[in-house]
Amino acid sequence: MSEQTVLVTGGAGYVGCVLVPKLLARGHRVTAYDAMLYGGDGLQKHPRLTVIEADIRDTVRLSTALAGVDAVIHLACISNDPSFDLDSGLSKSVNFDCFEPMVVAAKTAGVKRFIYASTSSVYGVSDAPEVTEDHPLIPLTDYNKYKGLCEPLLLKHQAKNFTTVIIRPATICGYSPRTRLDLSVNILTNLAVNKGVITVFGGSQKRPNIHIEDISDLYVQLLDEPAEKIAGKTWNAGYQNHAITELAKMVRDVVAREFPERPAIRIETSPTDDLRSYHVSSAKIARELGYKPRRTVEDAIVDLCRAFKAGKLPGSLTDTRYFNVKRMKEVAFR
Ligand SMILES: NC(=O)c1ccc[n+]([C@@H]2O[C@H](COP(=O)([O-])OP(=O)(O)OC[C@H]3O[C@@H](n4cnc5c(N)ncnc54)[C@H](O)[C@@H]3O)[C@@H](O)[C@H]2O)c1
């Protein structure tokens, strides 16, 4: 399919900073529309990249930015469960209240495709051996709830000239020019490399994961797919489901290989009440779209280790830019 103009909300975030260069490499013109809560230095200048520092709740700025856009990839979000502990009104306004007006603004502006990054945490806890897309949504937090409540608001605007698609990604792992170190595999790797001790709360909980390069490739692929193949669809996107204890052992072993000179890494286990566990199936997207992630959790750990070695993650234990909740508190975003 030909080159398009793509607006990525949250384009300067963790996923955005890996996705935007892929879109540019594919020949698209890109607008990264972001409030820059974590700074904008994860994006390199490019002749086909426009960066707009603005809020998705600013309907005038957003409508102006949407002129001439072919596709929207909506990533902007207050994206961490506990963020809602900070200011539930703020997070609802960003994650839910402005969602449908944004979809309508996109449709009115002539955008042809709208891709929404939901989350596989919409299912909450489940004993089902494989959580598929038709599993009921039992949100545990406001974050999961509002991510899920946006989904029907998008699908309701599905039309011949407005293709809507929802992806429910697993927890993402790996290096980005704007890395988050508040996500499970990334947390464990940061602790192993920089403290030599991994603390695991509980451990038996299963968590689905996906490599940041794989989830970004999926968004690129969705722009190339014919509308009839993706219109109105909802897909899980995950790769490996591992118990936290398994992830910790994997991190310990990879870090030991990457830093052979270091003393052995200890794994400490503490009890927790948070035993949320779910096993997400990504069979449907493989069947219907031929999409199969290619990178493993180990690959993500190796990438992070190499980023640490190269000095690309300075201040990783303390700098708030890696930790969404801490940063939200610091900048007092309203
Ligand atoms: N990271 C994961 O593990 C994961 C898993 C499942 C789903 N997702 C979803 O993927 C998307 C991207 O996640 P991420 O990890 O890159 O998050 P992130 O927090 O790194 O990025 C979000 C970006 O949105 C921007 N933003 C926040 N509020 C805004 C507003 N009001 N207006 C404009 N921009 C605003 C922030 O500045 C940030 O750059 C989110 O929607 C998230 O819910 C992420």
The ligand as an SDF file (V2000), in Angstrom:
LIG
                    3D

 44 48  0  0  0  0  0  0  0  0999 V2000
    3.5010   -0.4240   27.7430 N   0  0  0  0  0  0  0  0  0  0  0  0
    2.7260   -1.4910   27.8820 C   0  0  0  0  0  0  0  0  0  0  0  0
    3.1130   -2.5230   28.4630 O   0  0  0  0  0  0  0  0  0  0  0  0
    1.3400   -1.4710   27.2970 C   0  0  0  0  0  0  0  0  0  0  0  0
    0.5800   -2.6580   27.3350 C   0  0  0  0  0  0  0  0  0  0  0  0
   -0.7040   -2.6430   26.8120 C   0  0  0  0  0  0  0  0  0  0  0  0
   -1.2170   -1.4820   26.2490 C   0  0  0  0  0  0  0  0  0  0  0  0
   -0.4510   -0.3640   26.2150 N   0  0  0  0  0  0  0  0  0  0  0  0
   -1.0280    0.8570   25.6250 C   0  0  0  0  0  0  0  0  0  0  0  0
   -0.1470    1.3380   24.6230 O   0  0  0  0  0  0  0  0  0  0  0  0
   -0.1740    2.7550   24.6130 C   0  0  0  0  0  0  0  0  0  0  0  0
    1.2420    3.3020   24.6810 C   0  0  0  0  0  0  0  0  0  0  0  0
    1.8510    2.8760   25.9000 O   0  0  0  0  0  0  0  0  0  0  0  0
    3.3040    3.3530   26.3200 P   0  0  0  0  0  0  0  0  0  0  0  0
    3.8660    2.2860   27.1850 O   0  0  0  0  0  0  0  0  0  0  0  0
    4.0500    3.8090   25.1200 O   0  0  0  0  0  0  0  0  0  0  0  0
    2.9360    4.5920   27.2770 O   0  0  0  0  0  0  0  0  0  0  0  0
    3.7600    5.9160   27.6040 P   0  0  0  0  0  0  0  0  0  0  0  0
    3.2440    6.4080   28.8940 O   0  0  0  0  0  0  0  0  0  0  0  0
    5.2130    5.6970   27.4470 O   0  0  0  0  0  0  0  0  0  0  0  0
    3.3130    6.8960   26.4340 O   0  0  0  0  0  0  0  0  0  0  0  0
    2.1200    7.6160   26.4320 C   0  0  0  0  0  0  0  0  0  0  0  0
    2.3920    8.9780   25.8090 C   0  0  0  0  0  0  0  0  0  0  0  0
    1.1630    9.7060   25.8210 O   0  0  0  0  0  0  0  0  0  0  0  0
    1.4440   11.0210   26.1600 C   0  0  0  0  0  0  0  0  0  0  0  0
    0.2440   11.6140   26.7500 N   0  0  0  0  0  0  0  0  0  0  0  0
   -0.3120   11.3530   27.9580 C   0  0  0  0  0  0  0  0  0  0  0  0
   -1.4050   12.1140   28.1380 N   0  0  0  0  0  0  0  0  0  0  0  0
   -1.5430   12.8530   27.0170 C   0  0  0  0  0  0  0  0  0  0  0  0
   -2.4750   13.8230   26.6080 C   0  0  0  0  0  0  0  0  0  0  0  0
   -3.4770   14.2030   27.3880 N   0  0  0  0  0  0  0  0  0  0  0  0
   -2.3390   14.3940   25.3910 N   0  0  0  0  0  0  0  0  0  0  0  0
   -1.3010   14.0540   24.5780 C   0  0  0  0  0  0  0  0  0  0  0  0
   -0.3760   13.1260   24.9220 N   0  0  0  0  0  0  0  0  0  0  0  0
   -0.4960   12.5460   26.1290 C   0  0  0  0  0  0  0  0  0  0  0  0
    2.6060   10.9790   27.1380 C   0  0  0  0  0  0  0  0  0  0  0  0
    3.3410   12.1920   27.1260 O   0  0  0  0  0  0  0  0  0  0  0  0
    3.4160    9.7970   26.5960 C   0  0  0  0  0  0  0  0  0  0  0  0
    4.4530   10.2360   25.7490 O   0  0  0  0  0  0  0  0  0  0  0  0
   -1.0630    3.1860   25.7800 C   0  0  0  0  0  0  0  0  0  0  0  0
   -2.3290    3.5270   25.2750 O   0  0  0  0  0  0  0  0  0  0  0  0
   -1.1540    1.9590   26.6450 C   0  0  0  0  0  0  0  0  0  0  0  0
   -2.3680    1.8970   27.3340 O   0  0  0  0  0  0  0  0  0  0  0  0
    0.8180   -0.3270   26.7140 C   0  0  0  0  0  0  0  0  0  0  0  0
  1  2  1  0
  2  3  2  0
  2  4  1  0
  4  5  1  0
  4 44  2  0
  5  6  2  0
  6  7  1  0
  7  8  2  0
  8  9  1  0
  8 44  1  0
  9 10  1  0
  9 42  1  0
 10 11  1  0
 11 12  1  0
 11 40  1  0
 12 13  1  0
 13 14  1  0
 14 15  2  0
 14 16  1  0
 14 17  1  0
 17 18  1  0
 18 19  2  0
 18 20  1  0
 18 21  1  0
 21 22  1  0
 22 23  1  0
 23 24  1  0
 23 38  1  0
 24 25  1  0
 25 26  1  0
 25 36  1  0
 26 27  1  0
 26 35  1  0
 27 28  2  0
 28 29  1  0
 29 30  1  0
 29 35  2  0
 30 31  1  0
 30 32  2  0
 32 33  1  0
 33 34  2  0
 34 35  1  0
 36 37  1  0
 36 38  1  0
 38 39  1  0
 40 41  1  0
 40 42  1  0
 42 43  1  0
M  CHG  2   8   1  16  -1
M  END
$$$$
